[in-house]
C-alpha cells in the first residue's frame, strides 16, 4: 500500500470516528451533521445583565380533543436550541369533561424569591401550563409523567431541573441531553421550573458549545482532505 493511500485511509478513519462520535451525542431523530454547524443562539434572559440578550420568547399550541383522547404533544420555545420544551405522550393528560380542545403554553416568568435548597437558579424560570378551551386547568395523568427540557446559559456545567410548587423548590431527577447546558426531567405536575446549579460559572468559562463547533469543523476538514487525496490518487492512476 502506497504512502498516499495509507494517508487517505487514515484521514477517512479519523473523519469517520469524529462523525460517529457526533452521532452518539446527537439527540434521537436528529439528522446527521457532516457539512456544517449551526451555532447556538445566545441565551436570552428575562432580566438581562450587561452584555446579555433580553426578551425571551414564549411558546403556545392548541390541540383538539378527539374520540381517542389527547394525542402526543411537543412544544418548544423558538431559540436554537430551545430554552424550554414540554413533551407529553399520548393520553398523558387528565382533561375535564366537556372540553373540546387544550392549549399548552411555556412562558418565562419572574423567578420566585425563595432560594432552591440545592443551589441557585441559572437562567430563566419557565411556567408550563395546559388549560382547556373553557379555561380549566389540565393535569398530568397518573403514571404518565410529562417531560420538561430546559437549556441553561452557556457553561453552567451540571444542573438539576427544579420545580416550584408555590411555596418552595423541589429538585427533580434530571438527565443531561442533546448537548451542553441542556437537561431533562419527568414530572407529574405542571407549573414553574428552572435549572439549578451549585454556583454560576464566571463569564470567562462559558464556552460550552465551542468544542461542538470545533468538532464539526474537524469533520469538514478531515473529510475534505480525504476526498482530495483519493481523487488525486485516482487521477495519477488514470494518467499512467
C-alpha positions in Angstrom: 0.0 0.0 0.0 1.4 3.4 -1.0 2.0 6.3 1.4 -0.7 8.4 -0.2 -3.3 5.6 0.1 -2.4 5.0 3.7 -2.7 8.7 4.4 -6.1 8.9 2.7 -7.4 5.9 4.6 -6.1 7.3 7.9 -7.9 10.5 7.2 -11.1 8.8 6.3 -10.9 6.7 9.5 -10.3 9.8 11.6 -13.2 11.5 9.9 -15.4 8.5 10.5 -14.5 8.4 14.1 -15.5 12.0 14.6 -18.7 11.5 12.7 -19.7 8.5 14.8 -18.9 10.4 18.0 -21.1 13.3 16.8 -24.0 10.9 16.1 -23.6 9.3 19.5 -24.1 12.6 21.3 -26.7 13.9 18.9 -30.4 13.9 20.0 -32.5 11.0 18.8 -34.1 11.7 15.4 -31.8 14.5 14.5 -30.3 14.3 11.0 -26.5 13.7 10.8 -24.4 16.9 10.6 -21.4 16.3 8.3 -21.0 19.5 6.3 -21.8 22.5 8.6 -22.5 23.7 12.1 -25.4 25.9 13.1 -24.0 28.0 16.0 -26.4 28.1 19.0 -28.2 31.4 19.7 -27.1 33.3 22.8 -29.1 32.6 25.9 -32.0 35.1 26.2 -32.7 36.4 29.7 -36.0 37.7 31.1 -33.9 40.1 33.2 -30.6 40.6 31.3 -27.5 42.0 32.7 -24.8 43.9 30.9 -24.0 42.3 27.6 -26.8 39.7 27.8 -29.6 39.3 25.4 -33.1 40.0 26.6 -36.8 39.4 25.7 -37.1 35.6 25.8 -39.8 34.1 23.7 -42.9 32.1 24.8 -44.5 29.2 23.0 -48.1 28.1 22.7 -50.0 25.4 20.8 -53.7 24.3 20.7 -54.8 20.7 20.0 -58.3 19.3 19.6 -59.7 16.6 21.8 -60.8 13.7 19.7 -62.7 10.5 20.4 -59.3 8.8 21.0 -58.4 11.4 23.6 -55.4 13.8 23.6 -52.6 13.0 21.1 -48.9 13.4 21.9 -47.8 17.0 22.3 -44.4 18.6 21.8 -43.9 22.3 22.5 -40.7 24.3 22.4 -39.6 27.9 22.5 -38.0 29.2 19.2 -34.4 29.6 20.2 -31.7 27.4 18.8 -31.6 25.2 20.7 -34.9 25.8 22.5 -34.6 27.2 26.0 -37.7 25.3 27.2 -39.6 22.3 25.9 -42.6 20.3 27.0 -43.2 16.7 25.9 -46.4 14.9 26.6 -47.2 11.3 25.5 -50.5 10.0 24.0 -53.3 10.4 26.5 -50.9 11.7 29.1 -53.2 14.4 30.4 -56.3 14.4 32.6 -58.8 16.6 30.8 -62.0 17.8 32.5 -65.3 16.5 30.9 -66.8 18.7 28.2 -63.6 20.2 26.9 -63.2 20.4 23.1 -59.5 21.4 22.9 -56.5 22.1 25.1 -53.9 24.9 24.9 -50.4 24.4 26.2 -48.1 27.3 26.9 -44.5 27.9 28.0 -43.8 31.3 29.4 -40.7 32.9 31.1 -41.7 34.3 34.4 -40.1 36.0 37.4 -38.0 33.6 39.5 -39.5 33.3 43.0 -37.6 34.9 45.8 -37.4 31.6 47.7 -34.0 30.0 47.1 -33.7 26.4 45.9 -32.4 24.0 48.5 -29.7 22.7 46.1 -28.1 25.9 44.7 -29.0 28.9 42.6 -31.3 29.3 39.6 -29.3 29.5 36.3 -31.2 31.4 33.6 -34.9 31.9 33.4 -37.8 30.3 35.3 -40.4 29.0 32.9 -44.1 28.3 33.5 -45.5 25.2 31.9 -49.3 25.3 31.7 -52.1 23.5 29.9 -55.8 24.6 30.0 -59.0 23.6 28.2 -60.9 25.8 25.8 -63.0 26.8 28.8 -60.0 27.8 30.9 -60.0 24.8 33.2 -56.6 23.5 34.3 -55.4 20.2 32.7 -53.4 17.9 34.9 -51.0 15.1 34.2 -52.4 11.5 34.0 -51.4 9.2 36.8 -48.5 7.0 35.8 -47.8 9.1 32.7 -45.3 11.8 33.7 -44.5 14.6 31.2 -41.0 15.7 30.3 -39.6 19.2 30.8 -36.4 20.1 28.9 -34.5 23.2 29.9 -31.4 24.8 28.3 -29.3 27.0 30.6 -26.8 29.7 30.0 -23.6 28.5 28.3 -21.1 26.8 30.6 -23.2 26.1 33.6 -22.0 22.5 33.9 -24.0 20.1 36.0 -27.5 21.2 36.7 -30.8 20.0 38.1 -34.4 20.8 36.9 -36.2 22.1 40.0 -40.0 22.5 40.2 -41.6 25.3 42.2 -44.9 24.4 43.8 -45.9 27.8 45.1 -44.1 27.6 48.4 -40.7 26.0 47.6 -38.4 24.4 45.1 -38.2 20.6 44.6 -35.3 19.0 42.7 -36.4 16.5 40.0 -34.5 13.5 38.8 -32.5 15.1 35.9 -30.7 13.8 32.9 -28.3 15.8 30.6 -29.5 15.6 27.0 -28.6 16.7 23.4 -25.7 18.9 24.2 -24.0 21.0 26.9 -26.3 23.0 29.2 -29.5 21.1 28.3 -31.3 19.0 30.9 -34.5 17.0 31.0 -36.7 15.8 33.9 -40.0 14.0 34.2 -42.7 15.4 36.4 -46.2 14.5 37.5 -47.3 18.2 37.8 -47.1 21.2 35.6 -46.0 24.6 36.9 -42.9 26.7 37.2 -39.5 25.1 36.7 -35.9 26.2 36.3 -32.3 24.9 36.1 -30.5 25.0 39.4 -26.7 24.8 39.8 -24.3 24.7 42.7 -22.9 28.1 41.6 -22.9 30.2 38.5 -19.7 30.0 36.4 -17.6 33.0 35.7 -18.2 34.6 32.3 -14.7 33.6 31.0 -15.6 29.9 31.4 -18.8 29.9 29.3 -17.7 28.1 26.2 -19.8 25.0 26.5 -20.7 24.9 22.7 -17.2 25.7 21.5 -16.0 22.0 21.4 -19.1 21.1 19.5 -18.3 23.7 16.8 -14.7 22.6 16.7 -15.8 19.0 16.2 -17.9 20.0 13.3 -15.0 21.9 11.7 -12.8 18.9 12.2 -15.3 16.7 10.3 -15.4 19.1 7.4 -11.6 19.5 7.2 -10.8 15.8 7.5 -13.5 14.7 5.1 -12.3 17.3 2.5 -8.7 16.3 2.8 -9.5 12.6 2.5 -11.6 13.2 -0.6 -8.9 15.4 -2.1 -6.2 12.7 -1.6 -8.3 10.0 -3.0 -9.2 12.0 -6.1 -5.5 12.9 -6.6 -4.6 9.2 -6.4 -7.3 8.3 -9.0 -6.1 11.0 -11.4 -2.5 9.8 -11.1 -3.6 6.2 -11.8 -5.6 7.3 -14.9 -2.7 9.4 -16.3 -0.4 6.4 -16.4 
